[in-house]
Amino acid sequence: MIKTLTPHGNSSALVIEKAILELLNIDTDTPLEVTTDGRNLIVSPVRDKTREKRIKSALEKVNRLHSKTLKKLAK
């Protein structure tokens, strides 16, 4: 399958079809780890519950400390 990136604000997004999401048992709430080996982009679902909790905790902290700034940036 060949994909192209889709413009998304100042970034680019990779749209993943529902069939692939279902095959990998992931959805829009599944944290994904994005890495590279220098030539390829590797996107993997995070299955480690401890890591997932740390990510959620960090995100909550950032939102708590910087919510006003983030809201201004979103406008």
A tleap script that builds the chain and sets N, CA, C and O, in Angstrom:
source leaprc.protein.ff14SB
mol = sequence {
  NMET ILE LYS THR LEU THR PRO HIE GLY ASN
  SER SER ALA LEU VAL ILE GLU LYS ALA ILE
  LEU GLU LEU LEU ASN ILE ASP THR ASP THR
  PRO LEU GLU VAL THR THR ASP GLY ARG ASN
  LEU ILE VAL SER PRO VAL ARG ASP LYS THR
  ARG GLU LYS ARG ILE LYS SER ALA LEU GLU
  LYS VAL ASN ARG LEU HIE SER LYS THR LEU
  LYS LYS LEU ALA CLYS
}
set mol.1.N position { 0.844 -1.172 0.000 }
set mol.1.CA position { 0.000 0.000 0.000 }
set mol.1.C position { 0.890 1.236 0.000 }
set mol.1.O position { 1.812 1.335 0.810 }
set mol.2.N position { 0.633 2.141 -0.866 }
set mol.2.CA position { 1.366 3.400 -0.930 }
set mol.2.C position { 0.459 4.499 -0.388 }
set mol.2.O position { -0.703 4.614 -0.780 }
set mol.3.N position { 1.008 5.303 0.520 }
set mol.3.CA position { 0.249 6.380 1.164 }
set mol.3.C position { 0.949 7.706 0.922 }
set mol.3.O position { 2.150 7.746 0.654 }
set mol.4.N position { 0.197 8.779 1.017 }
set mol.4.CA position { 0.772 10.118 1.008 }
set mol.4.C position { 0.334 10.821 2.286 }
set mol.4.O position { -0.673 10.457 2.893 }
set mol.5.N position { 1.093 11.820 2.684 }
set mol.5.CA position { 0.747 12.572 3.878 }
set mol.5.C position { -0.331 13.595 3.557 }
set mol.5.O position { -0.416 14.100 2.438 }
set mol.6.N position { -1.146 13.888 4.552 }
set mol.6.CA position { -2.227 14.847 4.424 }
set mol.6.C position { -1.884 16.078 5.254 }
set mol.6.O position { -1.503 15.933 6.416 }
set mol.7.N position { -2.004 17.287 4.702 }
set mol.7.CA position { -1.729 18.493 5.498 }
set mol.7.C position { -2.653 18.548 6.716 }
set mol.7.O position { -3.844 18.252 6.624 }
set mol.8.N position { -2.081 18.931 7.852 }
set mol.8.CA position { -2.844 19.028 9.106 }
set mol.8.C position { -2.252 20.194 9.900 }
set mol.8.O position { -1.314 20.006 10.675 }
set mol.9.N position { -2.801 21.398 9.706 }
set mol.9.CA position { -2.234 22.594 10.337 }
set mol.9.C position { -0.837 22.833 9.800 }
set mol.9.O position { -0.628 22.869 8.587 }
set mol.10.N position { 0.123 22.996 10.704 }
set mol.10.CA position { 1.518 23.178 10.311 }
set mol.10.C position { 2.261 21.851 10.232 }
set mol.10.O position { 3.484 21.834 10.087 }
set mol.11.N position { 1.547 20.754 10.325 }
set mol.11.CA position { 2.140 19.420 10.318 }
set mol.11.C position { 1.569 18.603 9.172 }
set mol.11.O position { 0.819 19.110 8.337 }
set mol.12.N position { 1.931 17.349 9.148 }
set mol.12.CA position { 1.377 16.411 8.170 }
set mol.12.C position { 0.859 15.186 8.916 }
set mol.12.O position { 1.411 14.802 9.947 }
set mol.13.N position { -0.193 14.580 8.397 }
set mol.13.CA position { -0.803 13.421 9.039 }
set mol.13.C position { -0.792 12.234 8.084 }
set mol.13.O position { -0.894 12.392 6.867 }
set mol.14.N position { -0.667 11.067 8.652 }
set mol.14.CA position { -0.754 9.824 7.893 }
set mol.14.C position { -2.083 9.177 8.258 }
set mol.14.O position { -2.287 8.802 9.413 }
set mol.15.N position { -2.979 9.040 7.306 }
set mol.15.CA position { -4.298 8.458 7.552 }
set mol.15.C position { -4.189 6.949 7.434 }
set mol.15.O position { -3.696 6.424 6.436 }
set mol.16.N position { -4.659 6.255 8.473 }
set mol.16.CA position { -4.609 4.793 8.501 }
set mol.16.C position { -6.036 4.270 8.374 }
set mol.16.O position { -6.910 4.641 9.157 }
set mol.17.N position { -6.268 3.411 7.392 }
set mol.17.CA position { -7.605 2.896 7.125 }
set mol.17.C position { -8.124 2.032 8.271 }
set mol.17.O position { -7.353 1.424 9.013 }
set mol.18.N position { -9.442 1.994 8.396 }
set mol.18.CA position { -10.110 1.251 9.452 }
set mol.18.C position { -9.715 -0.223 9.456 }
set mol.18.O position { -9.540 -0.807 10.525 }
set mol.19.N position { -9.573 -0.826 8.295 }
set mol.19.CA position { -9.227 -2.250 8.226 }
set mol.19.C position { -7.872 -2.522 8.881 }
set mol.19.O position { -7.699 -3.535 9.560 }
set mol.20.N position { -6.921 -1.623 8.678 }
set mol.20.CA position { -5.604 -1.807 9.289 }
set mol.20.C position { -5.688 -1.579 10.793 }
set mol.20.O position { -5.071 -2.312 11.566 }
set mol.21.N position { -6.443 -0.573 11.212 }
set mol.21.CA position { -6.630 -0.336 12.646 }
set mol.21.C position { -7.239 -1.558 13.320 }
set mol.21.O position { -6.805 -1.960 14.399 }
set mol.22.N position { -8.241 -2.145 12.680 }
set mol.22.CA position { -8.878 -3.333 13.245 }
set mol.22.C position { -7.924 -4.515 13.278 }
set mol.22.O position { -7.911 -5.270 14.250 }
set mol.23.N position { -7.130 -4.685 12.235 }
set mol.23.CA position { -6.159 -5.768 12.177 }
set mol.23.C position { -5.155 -5.670 13.330 }
set mol.23.O position { -4.778 -6.683 13.919 }
set mol.24.N position { -4.726 -4.448 13.646 }
set mol.24.CA position { -3.750 -4.227 14.712 }
set mol.24.C position { -4.396 -4.054 16.083 }
set mol.24.O position { -3.705 -3.899 17.090 }
set mol.25.N position { -5.731 -4.082 16.110 }
set mol.25.CA position { -6.491 -3.908 17.349 }
set mol.25.C position { -6.129 -2.582 18.032 }
set mol.25.O position { -5.862 -2.541 19.233 }
set mol.26.N position { -6.125 -1.497 17.238 }
set mol.26.CA position { -5.878 -0.170 17.780 }
set mol.26.C position { -7.002 0.767 17.349 }
set mol.26.O position { -7.722 0.503 16.387 }
set mol.27.N position { -7.132 1.867 18.085 }
set mol.27.CA position { -8.118 2.877 17.729 }
set mol.27.C position { -7.516 4.254 18.003 }
set mol.27.O position { -6.318 4.368 18.260 }
set mol.28.N position { -8.333 5.286 17.949 }
set mol.28.CA position { -7.822 6.645 18.107 }
set mol.28.C position { -7.310 6.921 19.522 }
set mol.28.O position { -6.616 7.915 19.738 }
set mol.29.N position { -7.638 6.058 20.488 }
set mol.29.CA position { -7.160 6.230 21.862 }
set mol.29.C position { -5.884 5.448 22.152 }
set mol.29.O position { -5.298 5.601 23.223 }
set mol.30.N position { -5.449 4.619 21.216 }
set mol.30.CA position { -4.254 3.803 21.429 }
set mol.30.C position { -3.002 4.658 21.251 }
set mol.30.O position { -2.809 5.257 20.193 }
set mol.31.N position { -2.140 4.720 22.287 }
set mol.31.CA position { -0.901 5.471 22.107 }
set mol.31.C position { 0.003 4.754 21.100 }
set mol.31.O position { 0.119 3.529 21.113 }
set mol.32.N position { 0.628 5.530 20.245 }
set mol.32.CA position { 1.512 4.973 19.225 }
set mol.32.C position { 2.920 5.511 19.427 }
set mol.32.O position { 3.113 6.701 19.672 }
set mol.33.N position { 3.890 4.628 19.322 }
set mol.33.CA position { 5.291 5.031 19.390 }
set mol.33.C position { 5.793 5.215 17.965 }
set mol.33.O position { 5.666 4.317 17.132 }
set mol.34.N position { 6.362 6.384 17.691 }
set mol.34.CA position { 6.896 6.674 16.365 }
set mol.34.C position { 8.418 6.731 16.483 }
set mol.34.O position { 8.962 7.562 17.210 }
set mol.35.N position { 9.098 5.840 15.761 }
set mol.35.CA position { 10.555 5.785 15.778 }
set mol.35.C position { 11.056 5.704 14.343 }
set mol.35.O position { 10.271 5.612 13.399 }
set mol.36.N position { 12.360 5.739 14.201 }
set mol.36.CA position { 12.959 5.585 12.884 }
set mol.36.C position { 14.259 4.816 13.027 }
set mol.36.O position { 14.915 4.867 14.068 }
set mol.37.N position { 14.622 4.108 11.979 }
set mol.37.CA position { 15.927 3.444 11.942 }
set mol.37.C position { 16.894 4.243 11.074 }
set mol.37.O position { 17.975 3.763 10.734 }
set mol.38.N position { 16.498 5.466 10.719 }
set mol.38.CA position { 17.314 6.319 9.881 }
set mol.38.C position { 16.856 6.339 8.432 }
set mol.38.O position { 17.190 7.260 7.687 }
set mol.39.N position { 16.100 5.337 8.033 }
set mol.39.CA position { 15.594 5.263 6.663 }
set mol.39.C position { 14.083 5.050 6.616 }
set mol.39.O position { 13.420 5.445 5.657 }
set mol.40.N position { 13.555 4.430 7.647 }
set mol.40.CA position { 12.136 4.068 7.677 }
set mol.40.C position { 11.453 4.667 8.893 }
set mol.40.O position { 12.065 4.850 9.945 }
set mol.41.N position { 10.188 4.964 8.729 }
set mol.41.CA position { 9.348 5.414 9.822 }
set mol.41.C position { 8.662 4.181 10.395 }
set mol.41.O position { 8.066 3.398 9.655 }
set mol.42.N position { 8.745 4.005 11.714 }
set mol.42.CA position { 8.162 2.834 12.360 }
set mol.42.C position { 7.112 3.313 13.349 }
set mol.42.O position { 7.422 4.062 14.275 }
set mol.43.N position { 5.870 2.882 13.153 }
set mol.43.CA position { 4.763 3.258 14.024 }
set mol.43.C position { 4.260 1.987 14.697 }
set mol.43.O position { 3.807 1.057 14.029 }
set mol.44.N position { 4.343 1.955 16.032 }
set mol.44.CA position { 3.967 0.753 16.781 }
set mol.44.C position { 3.034 1.112 17.926 }
set mol.44.O position { 3.246 2.119 18.602 }
set mol.45.N position { 1.996 0.299 18.154 }
set mol.45.CA position { 1.143 0.549 19.309 }
set mol.45.C position { 1.916 0.306 20.599 }
set mol.45.O position { 2.717 -0.625 20.686 }
set mol.46.N position { 1.672 1.144 21.596 }
set mol.46.CA position { 2.290 0.969 22.904 }
set mol.46.C position { 1.417 0.003 23.692 }
set mol.46.O position { 0.242 0.274 23.941 }
set mol.47.N position { 1.992 -1.108 24.076 }
set mol.47.CA position { 1.222 -2.118 24.818 }
set mol.47.C position { 1.637 -2.207 26.281 }
set mol.47.O position { 0.987 -2.899 27.066 }
set mol.48.N position { 2.701 -1.521 26.655 }
set mol.48.CA position { 3.196 -1.544 28.026 }
set mol.48.C position { 2.316 -0.642 28.890 }
set mol.48.O position { 2.337 0.578 28.726 }
set mol.49.N position { 1.549 -1.221 29.798 }
set mol.49.CA position { 0.608 -0.449 30.622 }
set mol.49.C position { 1.324 0.564 31.506 }
set mol.49.O position { 0.807 1.658 31.735 }
set mol.50.N position { 2.511 0.215 32.007 }
set mol.50.CA position { 3.263 1.150 32.844 }
set mol.50.C position { 3.661 2.377 32.047 }
set mol.50.O position { 3.532 3.506 32.521 }
set mol.51.N position { 4.146 2.150 30.833 }
set mol.51.CA position { 4.541 3.272 29.980 }
set mol.51.C position { 3.326 4.111 29.623 }
set mol.51.O position { 3.396 5.340 29.613 }
set mol.52.N position { 2.210 3.449 29.330 }
set mol.52.CA position { 0.983 4.173 28.990 }
set mol.52.C position { 0.555 5.070 30.147 }
set mol.52.O position { 0.136 6.206 29.925 }
set mol.53.N position { 0.655 4.574 31.376 }
set mol.53.CA position { 0.296 5.376 32.543 }
set mol.53.C position { 1.225 6.577 32.689 }
set mol.53.O position { 0.772 7.669 33.033 }
set mol.54.N position { 2.526 6.387 32.430 }
set mol.54.CA position { 3.479 7.487 32.525 }
set mol.54.C position { 3.186 8.544 31.467 }
set mol.54.O position { 3.270 9.741 31.742 }
set mol.55.N position { 2.843 8.102 30.257 }
set mol.55.CA position { 2.514 9.044 29.179 }
set mol.55.C position { 1.274 9.849 29.542 }
set mol.55.O position { 1.255 11.070 29.380 }
set mol.56.N position { 0.243 9.177 30.030 }
set mol.56.CA position { -0.984 9.873 30.423 }
set mol.56.C position { -0.721 10.848 31.555 }
set mol.56.O position { -1.255 11.958 31.559 }
set mol.57.N position { 0.103 10.440 32.521 }
set mol.57.CA position { 0.437 11.307 33.642 }
set mol.57.C position { 1.183 12.549 33.165 }
set mol.57.O position { 0.895 13.659 33.612 }
set mol.58.N position { 2.136 12.363 32.262 }
set mol.58.CA position { 2.897 13.493 31.723 }
set mol.58.C position { 1.987 14.436 30.956 }
set mol.58.O position { 2.108 15.655 31.079 }
set mol.59.N position { 1.074 13.880 30.161 }
set mol.59.CA position { 0.142 14.700 29.397 }
set mol.59.C position { -0.776 15.499 30.321 }
set mol.59.O position { -1.032 16.678 30.079 }
set mol.60.N position { -1.267 14.857 31.376 }
set mol.60.CA position { -2.116 15.559 32.339 }
set mol.60.C position { -1.352 16.702 33.008 }
set mol.60.O position { -1.908 17.779 33.227 }
set mol.61.N position { -0.079 16.468 33.333 }
set mol.61.CA position { 0.739 17.502 33.966 }
set mol.61.C position { 0.933 18.691 33.026 }
set mol.61.O position { 0.800 19.843 33.436 }
set mol.62.N position { 1.246 18.404 31.771 }
set mol.62.CA position { 1.425 19.476 30.793 }
set mol.62.C position { 0.129 20.262 30.636 }
set mol.62.O position { 0.143 21.492 30.610 }
set mol.63.N position { -0.980 19.556 30.534 }
set mol.63.CA position { -2.279 20.234 30.391 }
set mol.63.C position { -2.601 21.078 31.615 }
set mol.63.O position { -3.124 22.186 31.493 }
set mol.64.N position { -2.287 20.552 32.796 }
set mol.64.CA position { -2.559 21.284 34.034 }
set mol.64.C position { -1.701 22.552 34.122 }
set mol.64.O position { -2.192 23.615 34.502 }
set mol.65.N position { -0.430 22.430 33.770 }
set mol.65.CA position { 0.488 23.557 33.907 }
set mol.65.C position { 0.374 24.580 32.772 }
set mol.65.O position { 0.649 25.764 32.971 }
set mol.66.N position { -0.028 24.127 31.596 }
set mol.66.CA position { 0.023 25.004 30.425 }
set mol.66.C position { -1.292 25.087 29.651 }
set mol.66.O position { -1.287 25.405 28.462 }
set mol.67.N position { -2.405 24.809 30.304 }
set mol.67.CA position { -3.689 24.768 29.588 }
set mol.67.C position { -4.033 26.109 28.928 }
set mol.67.O position { -4.545 26.132 27.809 }
set mol.68.N position { -3.758 27.214 29.608 }
set mol.68.CA position { -4.088 28.528 29.031 }
set mol.68.C position { -3.279 28.770 27.754 }
set mol.68.O position { -3.813 29.223 26.743 }
set mol.69.N position { -1.994 28.461 27.820 }
set mol.69.CA position { -1.121 28.651 26.654 }
set mol.69.C position { -1.566 27.747 25.506 }
set mol.69.O position { -1.621 28.185 24.357 }
set mol.70.N position { -1.882 26.497 25.808 }
set mol.70.CA position { -2.299 25.552 24.771 }
set mol.70.C position { -3.605 25.999 24.114 }
set mol.70.O position { -3.772 25.858 22.902 }
set mol.71.N position { -4.510 26.527 24.893 }
set mol.71.CA position { -5.775 27.024 24.351 }
set mol.71.C position { -5.534 28.217 23.425 }
set mol.71.O position { -6.173 28.328 22.379 }
set mol.72.N position { -4.619 29.106 23.803 }
set mol.72.CA position { -4.294 30.246 22.947 }
set mol.72.C position { -3.652 29.777 21.641 }
set mol.72.O position { -3.947 30.314 20.573 }
set mol.73.N position { -2.785 28.787 21.726 }
set mol.73.CA position { -2.134 28.257 20.534 }
set mol.73.C position { -3.132 27.571 19.599 }
set mol.73.O position { -2.948 27.556 18.382 }
set mol.74.N position { -4.180 27.009 20.177 }
set mol.74.CA position { -5.178 26.288 19.371 }
set mol.74.C position { -6.034 27.232 18.534 }
set mol.74.O position { -6.641 26.814 17.548 }
set mol.75.N position { -6.083 28.502 18.923 }
set mol.75.CA position { -6.919 29.466 18.190 }
set mol.75.C position { -6.307 29.869 16.925 }
set mol.75.O position { -6.880 30.673 16.190 }
savepdb mol mol.pdb
quit
